[in-house]
Amino acid sequence: MQNKPHECDKQEHVHELTGSTMIFRECGECHNHRFCTVTGEAKYTPDKKDHYHEVKFRTDFSDKHYHEFCGRTSGAHDVGNGKHIHFIRDFTREEDNHRHKFQAATLIDSPTDCK
């Protein structure tokens, strides 16, 4: 039997992403939502000089509803020692007649790897 490489051996890096939406204040309501996810694998620009990550999440259930988001991060921002982060600023999908603005930064990739 021939050994075949596992698909996970080909995986590009991902990042953890966690945050909170901005507070919604309207018609006597006041609430926000939290989210926590892992990005999709790195997707490189055509020139291979930068990359971004696709992001999908569902917020926590608050005020009898949740929100979803599907989008992508910014390009990479160097933080030194061969590490980088990504930013994201956008809006959730509308639910219960409103949506939430949010902004967050990913955690660094492979935080315990030493280079």
C-alpha positions in Angstrom: 0.0 0.0 0.0 1.4 3.4 -1.0 1.3 6.2 1.6 -0.7 9.2 0.4 -0.3 12.6 2.0 -3.2 13.6 4.1 -5.3 16.5 2.9 -4.6 18.4 6.1 -0.9 18.3 5.3 -1.7 20.8 2.4 -3.7 23.2 4.6 -2.8 26.9 4.6 -2.8 28.7 7.9 -6.0 30.0 9.7 -6.6 32.6 12.5 -8.9 32.7 15.5 -11.3 35.6 15.5 -13.4 36.8 18.4 -15.3 40.0 19.1 -18.5 41.8 19.9 -20.9 43.8 17.7 -21.6 47.4 18.3 -24.6 48.1 20.5 -28.0 48.5 18.8 -30.1 51.3 20.3 -33.4 51.9 18.8 -37.1 51.8 19.8 -36.2 51.2 23.5 -33.9 48.3 22.6 -30.3 48.1 23.7 -28.3 45.0 23.0 -25.2 43.6 21.2 -23.9 40.2 20.2 -20.6 38.2 20.6 -18.9 36.0 18.1 -16.0 33.5 18.0 -14.8 31.6 15.0 -11.8 30.4 13.0 -11.2 31.9 9.6 -10.9 30.0 6.4 -7.5 29.1 5.0 -5.3 31.8 3.5 -6.3 32.9 0.0 -3.5 34.6 -1.9 -3.7 37.6 -4.2 -2.9 36.9 -7.9 0.6 38.4 -7.4 1.2 36.1 -4.3 2.4 39.2 -2.3 -0.5 39.2 0.2 -3.4 37.1 1.3 -6.8 37.3 3.1 -9.1 34.9 4.8 -12.8 34.2 4.3 -14.9 34.6 7.5 -18.3 33.1 8.3 -19.9 33.2 11.7 -23.2 33.3 13.6 -23.4 35.5 16.7 -24.6 34.4 20.1 -28.4 34.4 20.7 -29.4 37.6 22.4 -32.7 39.5 22.5 -34.4 36.5 21.0 -32.3 36.4 17.8 -28.8 36.0 16.3 -27.0 37.5 13.2 -24.8 35.9 10.6 -21.9 37.3 8.7 -20.1 36.1 5.5 -17.2 38.2 4.2 -13.4 38.4 4.3 -10.5 40.0 6.2 -8.1 42.7 5.1 -4.6 41.7 3.9 -1.9 40.7 6.3 -0.4 43.3 8.8 3.0 42.4 10.1 3.4 42.4 13.9 7.1 41.2 14.0 8.9 38.0 14.5 7.4 36.5 11.3 3.8 36.9 12.6 0.9 38.8 11.2 -2.8 39.6 11.9 -5.8 40.7 9.8 -8.5 43.3 10.4 -12.2 43.2 9.6 -14.8 45.9 9.7 -18.3 45.3 8.4 -22.0 44.7 9.2 -23.8 41.5 10.1 -26.8 40.4 8.1 -30.1 42.0 9.0 -32.3 40.1 11.5 -35.2 41.4 13.6 -35.3 44.5 11.5 -31.7 45.6 12.2 -28.0 44.8 11.7 -24.9 45.4 13.7 -21.6 47.0 12.8 -18.5 45.3 14.1 -14.7 45.5 13.9 -12.1 43.1 15.0 -8.5 41.8 14.6 -7.6 38.2 14.2 -5.2 36.6 16.6 -1.8 35.8 15.2 -1.3 32.6 13.3 0.4 29.8 15.2 0.9 31.8 18.4 3.2 29.2 20.1 5.4 28.5 17.1 8.9 29.9 17.5 10.8 31.2 14.4 
